[in-house]
Every structure is written in structure tokens, then in C-alpha cells.
Amino acid sequence: MASSPGEPLARFWCIGLRNAAQAPPARRRPGPEIPSPRGISWLGRAERSVPVRAARVKNNSSGLDRERMDRRTIRVGQALDMLSSLEDFDPVRTALVGASFDDPDHSWGASELYRTVESRLLDVEALEGEIPRLVREEATRLERVWRQTAEALRALAAGDPAGAARALVAAGEAEEEAGHADAAERLYGRALELGRKPRDRSPEGLALRRLGRLAKARGELATAIRYYRQGYDIAEAQRDAEGRVIACQGLGNCHVDEGRWDEAERWYRRGLELVGERPVRERWQIESNLSIVTRRAGELEASGRWLTMARVTVASSGDREADVYLANAEGLLRVAEQRLDEAEAVYNAALNAAGSPAARATVLINLAECLLLQGRAAESAEVTREVERIAIAHRLHPFLLHVYLGLGAAARATNDPDALVFYEQALTLARAGGNASEVAHVLREYALQERAQGAIESAAARLHEAAELFGRCGSRVELEATMAELDALIN
Amino acid sequence: MARASAVLIIGGGEDAHAAVRASVGASAVVRWERSLGAGLAALVERRWGATLLSLELEGVGPELVGRLVTEPKAGDVVLMVDRMTPRLAMEATRLGAAELLSHPLDEAALAAVLRGPREEHERIPLPAINGEMELVGSSPELLEVFKVLGRVAESVATVLVTGESGTGKELIARALHRLSPRAGGPFVAVNCAAIPEDLLESELFGHERGAFTGAVARKMGRFERAHGGTLFLDEIGDMSLVLQAKILRALQEREVERVGGEERIAIDVRVVAATHRDLPAFIASGEYREDLYYRLAVVLLHLPPLRERRGDIRELALHYAAHLAKEHGRPLRHLGASALRRLEEHSWPGNVRELRNVVERAVLVAQGEVLSADAVRIESPRRRPTAEALPGYSPMLSLAEVEALHISRVLAAVDGQLGRAAEVLGVHRNTVSRKAREHGIVAR
């Protein structure tokens, strides 16, 4: 899945930890990483076809209290709708989710089970309190971008187009971290043009890898592969070993998303050869990726061997931050082996080691799936709600998509017709995120819910749309699986 | 796990011996063997309540630990290590150790393992389970509800069930359906507050393909799906005036029209509605249609809150404990008297739903055959978090500062007991211990 590039998915909402080699520069750390909380998000919100009604927050308390509640509350969904057509409000959209709270009027009501992020109430005063911080963050970003722009101009004036290209890439990285993919793409594009001219083409290779990363995050796999491949060729010509390794990882990750296991394995192995025997961070990352791709290809023994090798590398390198990453990978392997009790124990142990909220959320999402596979739907939903709390409290909004798919799956397991609430929320988030592959995955899960409820016609229509999107993304395996489901549904 | 009356220590130092002695008291047998060979010899001599094994001893590895945890004479196996790592913690869990502790041993953590939950002497046997979870209670208030239910079940009259959130309104609706001549037909429920307004109309009435963006295919609504059965409209008070009008029309004409369609579809549905809202007050303020209210409230059934029928708490607790223990495959056979007292003392703002949730959590964490008070964790009422609600917490503190402040407050509130603090904070004991160290908080 594009939002979790380092980890191909056995099931859609079973997410992995982000490959550090793909993370934006400031996040290039070996440990567990996740999609940038401000990167792929629902900031550019999809429009609804029917206006959402005003939030009605009433209770049985006095008229005065009711008036106060009316005056002070607005639902997150309403607020996002209001801001959807306004540009440059991304930070506010992100912050308002954090400044929201569960509707107390629905506490202990049946509808509380179906609460989603958009049904939360916005605390406008809390949002106002956040404004100074938002301004500081925006100012920091702008300063980084503009300083790098000035640096680029200085380099150009000094006759150093390679330096200018590097500065523009740095500016693009600042935009990418802030979730401004379009602005980042424009800056990387300019860097690419400048980088083509000088003898030192390493900035060109760098810009191509960044463009590849952006394209992959959008689910545009063919484009991403083209960029990474060009980046690889330039790195090879420049004898830039590090650039080649990163390009190899990028190409492997794209092919995993396509479902081309052999191709992915080929690129990972090439990356491993380039890294050599040194117990460096890149080595365990690639070994772990090889464990993942072999697991996806059904070669579980090979997957286990690669995971062991990754552990040996980590032990040699002393890179303790890798523990959660590898424990998560081990849990996924145990699930693939149908050793669900062991997987649960591994995830629980990984939770104790998970330092960052993102790592914790990732492990919890996978634990929730493991519980659901054991038929423990209520526990699975409770664990998934914990991820929702983490995602909201720590502004890790890309996790919310997985949260609602997880809650939908748990509700579907109990044949609950109102599970549609979660799929609708997931679909809204996925469409706003702009990643076609994510949209297709949600549609496929939604179709399973509709099929379970006997809405065959609707389920088929959603599978059709999913197949079309998977085809457009180049996700071969997912396309074939969706078509098979469609055939089974119609026939 | 009962209190360990005999503890074997293999390896470790004086600190381990002293910590164990302090944890189990003077009456317990504590034997300390410094070498692995002597420890293993001691192991076969008698049955131990717990065995502490140092991982630092030569010859101790995963294989030995794996064998030790399956040795019945060893009791609960606690591993001791000089330096804790996440990998070791994971391995210890995987191998089945009861606890992994680092030197110097945390006495609170050790005590939690060695003492186990307090023995419960007064216990109430759980009832035998027959049938599904259903309405439970024998208080006069609930018996009145049952009487009305019995009278109206066989009619086709629309019923409006009122009561606070969590009182069990859906259970009433299901009972009405089960006791009615429509029991063979479908029971279709829809939660009007859960489904976003823009989806609710199409969920209730269905839609034709292309009726609106997202209407990818024709869809049958819940009114249609409930044909010949019962439609339960939960949280009916959470609905716009526009939709109220459409519901009224469906009830009056016994016909529905799909969104974007022209065909009128006849429906034979008995409607049971429920709300926790004060609908007459909404009518007075113009937010609810009076004609719809009277159409829904042909029969009005009010479920009293749990605090007004406290006599039902015992019956409900036993009922849920029995059902949920079976559902989760737990070996529970009794409810401890102290656990019941704890349940009976609570005010239950979330009513039966809250009680069920508390019992379910308790069932999941309980050890052994008795659900004791230690397993019963009742959260304080849910409130909107505000700065005022956290006295002494400045809104200008960093997250790390708030964390340090809160951990120290919780530790102070629980008299420095790490295990209890971990329970309150909802994290593992090791996490509390680690964070306390990070923040320089002195825990007991």
C-alpha cells in the first residue's frame, strides 16, 4: 500500500512500518516509521454530494446548558466540509481533529459504537489555542523553503547548478514533509532540470528518487518505477553506491505494490549486493523487505530465513530501533503461517518495545487483525479504537483510514449492517488522500460488507470501480483478486 | 494465581533474596541456590509456588527456560536479568515466563507476581447459561416493563421505548419481535444517530442507481428489508425534520419510495422506535414533529435507569459474567462477593451497557475461577477533557511535562505501587517503571 511503502500488505488494513529509506529526509531514521502525519492526509477533502446537517447536540439538561452546547459545538465533518474549498488550510484541518472530542451526548448510547472522526465535536476554543503553534510551524516551513531557494540562487550565481539543484531538493523536502505534494513535485522538477546540466549528476539522481517517492505515495506506480529506474541509472553512472541502494529499495517497493514478487526480489537482492557485508541500517532494511516479499509470494520458510538474517544484522550493528520493526514483521509472518497465538504474543511483546506512537499504532493495527482472525471481533475493535486515540492525539491521521477499515471488518464479522458507517468514513478519507490504490482497497472491503448484507448489485459496482483503479495503478495481484471476487459475485 | 508459599531462587544476588523475602512474608519458604546445578536439584525436591531464575547464570538459555516453564514443580517462573532489553522482554513472554525483572528487583512488580490476587473467600456461583443474552432483572420497575411488553407484543401497534442510554432498549425491541406473530420474519435494526444524515435516507428507503453521487447501484432500504417483520429505529430523536416527515409518511401510508425512484413500494412492517431524548421537549422547541411522535408512541414503554433498580445489579452481573466467560473461553465459575460489592456501589451512568462492559473487561483479566474485585475496573464518568478538569495542569505545559506530572500524581495516589499505577494508566508495569526513571520520579 502506498501509504506504508516499506511493507507490502497481506491484507489491506494489515499495515507495516515505513521503510526508512523512503521517508522524507527529516524522518530518515532506521526505526519504525509511518506515513508522514502531515503527508498523505485527508486535507484536500472530497466533497459530499449532500450537505451535512448542522450538528445537533442536545441533552436532557437545562435550557441554558443546551444553549451553551449549541453555541459551542460543531462536528468535525462539518468543519472539514466548510474548509474543503479553501486552500492553505491544511494545518488547520489537521489541527481541528486534534482539538475535537467525542460527543458526550452519545456516551453509552448504541451509536457510540459507530463513532468516527467526523462525528466528533470540535472544540473551537482549543483550536484557537493551537493557532500560535500552527503559525510557528508554518513560519518554520516557509523559512526553510525560502532559505533553500536563496541558497539555490546563490549557487546558480556562483556557477554551481548542482548546488542549486540540491538546495531545491531540500526545499522540496520541506514541502513534502508538510504534506504539500504538489509544491514538492514542482521543486523537485526544477531541481531535475538544473541537475541535468552539470557534470555532477548526483542531484539529478536525487531529484528523480524524490519524484519516485512522491509518485509512489500517490499510487502512480508506473511513473514511480520510471523515476526510480532513471535515478538508478544515473547513480550507477556516477558511481553513487548509496543512491543505487535507495533506488533499488524504491524499485523493490513499487514492484511489491504491483504484486511482481520476482521483480521486487531481484531489485532488493541487487541492493543487498551493493550494500555488501557491512552490518549497516540499509542491510537489515533490505533483508526485512526480502522477508516481506517472500512471505507475500507464499515462501514462508525463505521469509523466516531473511528475517533471521535481518535480526543478525541488527544484532551486529547494535541498531536497537529496529526491534519493533522486525517484531512487527515477525508477527505478520506468524499470521501468514496461521500461528495466530504466537503472532499475538509477538505483537504484545513488540508493544512493550514500541517507543513512538506511530510504532505502537502500527503494531496495534496488526494485533487487531490477528484478534479478528481468531474470531475475537470485540477485542479487535477495542484495540483498533486505541489506534484511533493515538492517531488523533499524535496527529497521525494516515492511520485513521486503517482504523475505520479495521472497525468495519470487526463489525462485518458480527454481521452488523451499520458497519457501512466505517466504510463510508474510510472511503471519504481515502478519496481525500488522493491515492487511487487506497481508494480501491477501501472499495473492495466495502464490497465485502455489502455482499454480506445481500446488496449484490452495489457490491459488484464497487468491485468494478476497484478493479479499474487497481488496473490504473498497475497493482496486478490486487486486480486479479478483485476480478476473481467480481466473477464469483456475479456468477 | 495464589500467594506463593514456597519460592526457589536460582542465581541472582542478595538483593533478589531480600526482595523475595520482603514480598512473600516470613511464613513462606524461600530457598536461594547460587548455582544452576544446585537450583535444578532443589527443583525436584518439592513443588514450588514460584521459581526465580537468573539469566546471567552460565548454562541458562531459551531451551532451559522453555523446559522450566513447563515443569509443574517450578510454579510461576520469573526471570531475572542484569540489563533489560525489548528483545529479552519479548523472548520471556514468548517462552511463557510469568515476569522478567531487572536488577535491582522492583519489589512492587515482584510482589504482584508472587502474591497474586487476593484469595476470595465469599463467592457466588455463576448461573447456568441457557439461551442468548436477554433482558435480565426482577426489580418491581422492570417487572412492570415486562408486563406491558407481554400485553403489546402480539399487536401490530408501533412502540416507542424511552430510557437513558444503555438501559437496553434494543433488547426490548428484540423481545417484542420474538414474542410477536412476526417472529419468523426479519428483525432489522437501524441506528439513526450512527449513520450520517446524508446516508440515512437511502439506508431507510433505499435508492435507485445514480440517484446521487455514490449511488453506484440500486439498493434496497431497511424498510423494505424488514417486510413481514419488525423494523427497529434506534435513537429516533436524532433526525432532521425533513427525514421525520418522510418517516411519518411511510408509517401513515405503509409505502416507501426509493431515493431517486418513482415507484411506490408497499411495506408490511411493525415499527419499534427508541430514544434517550426528551421528545416532548423537542416538540415544544419545534425540533420534533408532534404528529410523528404520536404515531410512534402508540404504546410508550419506559425503561428505568439502573440506579433506580439497583436490585437488578447482582442478577445482571452474574448473568453477564456467565455468558461472557463462556464467550471468551474463560474458566470462571464464581463471582467474588467483594467484586459484587464494588459493582453495587457504582452509580452506573452508562446503565446496563456500562455494567456489561465492566464485567466483560473483568472477565478478560480475571485469573482462576473467581472473578475478584481486583479485576473490576470502573472508569470515572466520561467527560469532555478540559484544562479546568485537570487542576494544576497548565495548558502551556509540554506533553513530556504533562506526562511526568500525571505519572507522579498517579503514583502518589496509589501509594507508589507500580502495578496499580500501571492499571490506572492503562499501560504495562514496565512502561511505568521506565517512564518514572526517565522523568526522575521516585517510585516505591
Interface residues (C-beta under 8 A of the other chain):
Chain A: R48 S49 V50 P51 V52 R53 R56 K58 N60 G77 F101 D102 P104 H106 S107 W108 G109 A110 S111 E112 L113 Y114 R115 E118 S119 D123 G129 R320 D323 V324 A327 E342 A345 V346 N348 A349 A350 L351 N352 A353 R376 A378 E379 P417 D418 L420 V421 E424 G454 A455 E457 S458 A460 A461 R462 E465
Chain B: T85 P86 R87 A89 M90 E91 T93 R94 E164 S165 G166 K169 E170 V188 A189 V190 N191 A193 A194 I195 P196 E197 D198 L199 E203 R209 F212 T213 G214 V216 A217 R218 K219 M220 R222 D234 E235 D238 S240 H276 R277 D278 A281 F282 E287 H328 P349 G350 N351 R353 E354 E360 L364 R382 R383 R384 P385 P395 H428 N430 T431
